[in-house]
């Protein structure tokens, strides 16, 4: 068999480990030929490919980013270059001309939705979920999340010392447009006093009351962890809005730090290397069994799969009654609600 691999959407640690997991399993266990497609779905449109043999796959396990390159190209979205019908037809034409038996799509929500649509037009597709936001529906965890969690937690740990030295409130903005998994877990791992998530409606006045109470109780400083996707007036940046509001409502010295793209870069954590490798190897097993139109997923500690048709267009959000939130509230962590 001849299979293609592409990586689409934002980069994150562990993509190269997944490419390696797919490639080595395909070549060594099943004798398949592996083609790397450049720049996500653009590579199939522009016919940009590279052969992936063992030499190419050697030494990439620990590398951040993606050796294939990526883009946010959505072939089903109308553009000035091609219409919504032409791009999928062109992709299918080039897929057939390449002689591919299957296509592995490594990416987040948008990528899995596109993979499901390509499956519907006749391509043999397998999805592998990746994103630091951990918000792909149908899997307990995506690779990239653990690495970003380590990075965010270390950064917040370092800000503790500055906050304590200057007796300040430090507001740290982490990634997460729609889902607050990274804010929740990094906030808990680093001892955050306030954690604000997109999924929980918060009252900034309640946050201010919580922080003033801490100051009255002689707490020398406070840590506020904010997901970038929380609602703010007029689209103002989350970290800046929260920091300015706290300063105005409490009169306490407050600073914001936006971690930004540093959370997506660098070498993957050991956990993400293992998870991405497991995902890649299982994707090839699905291909060998001709079980197409599925996305690899993790349920508990078992690697399995779900239908791509079920995944597309859905998000895995933090439920308000998540056990970690309940435990955090009992320990005095404020989520900006009346329950603080």
Helices and strands as residue ranges (DSSP letters): E 2-7, H 15-24, I 25-29, E 33-37, H 41-46, E 49-51, H 54-57, H 84-97, E 102-107, H 109-120, E 125-129, H 145-166, E 169-174, H 181-189, E 194-196, H 204-216, E 222-227, G 233-235, H 238-250, E 254-258, G 260-264, H 270-288, E 294-299, E 302-307, H 308-311, H 323-330
